[in-house]
Amino acid sequence: MMKIALYGLWHVHAPSYYKTAAQYGKVVGVYEPNPDFRNAFCEKYGVPAFASPEDLLNSDADAVIVCTSSDTHADVMVSIANAGKDIFTEKVLSLTEADCLRVAEAVKKNNVRFVISYPWMFRGGIRTVKAIADSGELGSLNYFRFRNCHDGSTGGWLPRHFFDAKECGGGAMIDLGAHGMYLADWFFGEPKTYASTFTLSYPIEKNSDGVEDNAVTVMGYENGAIALNETGFVSTGCPETLEVGGTKGYVVWKRGEAVRKTTLATEKKAVEVETLPELPSPLDAFLQGQTPIGCGIDDAIRLTRMMEGAYRNIVK
């Protein structure tokens, strides 16, 4: 049975990650630098608390789930790798490519397993769109659009620290927008150009740093293709949407709807496509001793490079 430790409770996914880990193995303990937060969590879930990072690193845990703030990821993961423990992390890997490379060096030097959380790649509707795109039925691909938004700001449920520019490295784009970035990379690879429009459309007391809550990044590629990544914390009832187009057709998926394609092969008529089954999430796969394709250290580095490109090229 795998022994797992949880490092940090900063991320909103930490409770669900703990519950998933407890289903697959034994959670040997939790470390969180805020002792009140740590003790409350451990009391609620009946799991031991580590008093220090050293206690966690010296424990008998085989693997560590990292849920610290993004700005601390690099130092935390280097220490975990140097302790010889496998790593599962929330996205993004780190805020700069330079820090990502430090993590990569430690991961490879210590030969530990590394998985980053890219869950959308394993969901049935997204997999179906990718299969159609890969089949050639759409012709030469030239258009990608992913929209993924929620009401974390307008609904008031997103924690204050998710608006902390230092801890997060930004706002909606570097958090929720990460999903659109790694999907764009999966379909089209890394872009040549970036142009971002980031706005603060719903000022709230929590967002005293003024990070973006409504965001779009447009990316251009060597072959002339264009990718749009749309995200935000201010949308209600907006279904996640993926569109991919090419010279011979178009395919679209929206949450709650069937995948539909309109191609030369369908005589330009929109037809529903049978949805592929979901695969185990990256966390499920990690906890079963697997390293899912597309969620490795090099994939994680590319996501940070893309985020750096998006934030360097904000159109004022």
LINPE-V583466 format. One record per backbone hydrogen bond with DSSP energy under -1.0 kcal/mol. CO is the residue of the C=O (numbers start at 1). NH is the residue of the N-H. If there is no record, write none. Layout:
BEGIN
co->[CO;CO]
nh->[NH;NH]
END
This chain:
BEGIN
co->[2;3;3;4;5;6;7;11;13;14;15;16;17;18;20;21;26;29;30;31;34;35;36;37;38;39;40;41;42;42;48;52;53;54;56;62;63;64;65;66;67;69;72;73;74;75;76;77;78;79;80;81;86;87;88;89;96;97;98;99;100;101;102;103;104;105;106;107;113;115;116;118;119;120;122;123;124;125;126;127;128;129;130;131;136;138;140;142;143;144;145;146;147;150;151;152;159;160;161;164;165;167;171;172;175;176;177;178;179;180;181;182;183;184;185;193;195;196;197;199;199;206;207;212;213;214;215;216;217;218;219;220;220;221;225;226;227;228;229;230;231;232;233;233;240;241;242;243;244;245;245;248;249;250;251;252;253;254;259;260;261;262;263;264;266;271;281;282;283;285;286;292;295;296;297;298;299;300;301;302;303;304;305;306;307;308;313]
nh->[26;62;63;28;65;31;67;14;17;18;19;20;21;22;24;25;4;6;50;8;38;39;40;41;42;43;44;45;46;47;30;56;57;58;59;86;5;88;7;90;11;72;76;77;78;79;80;81;82;83;85;84;64;115;66;117;100;101;102;103;104;105;106;107;108;109;110;112;87;89;118;121;122;123;279;127;128;129;130;131;132;133;134;135;139;248;247;226;245;228;243;230;241;235;155;158;162;163;164;168;169;71;175;177;178;179;181;182;183;184;185;186;187;188;189;220;218;315;216;213;214;208;210;172;233;199;231;197;229;195;227;192;193;224;221;144;219;146;217;148;215;150;153;154;255;147;253;145;251;142;143;264;246;262;244;260;242;257;273;252;271;250;268;267;269;261;285;286;287;290;289;295;116;300;301;302;303;304;305;306;307;308;309;310;311;312;196]
END
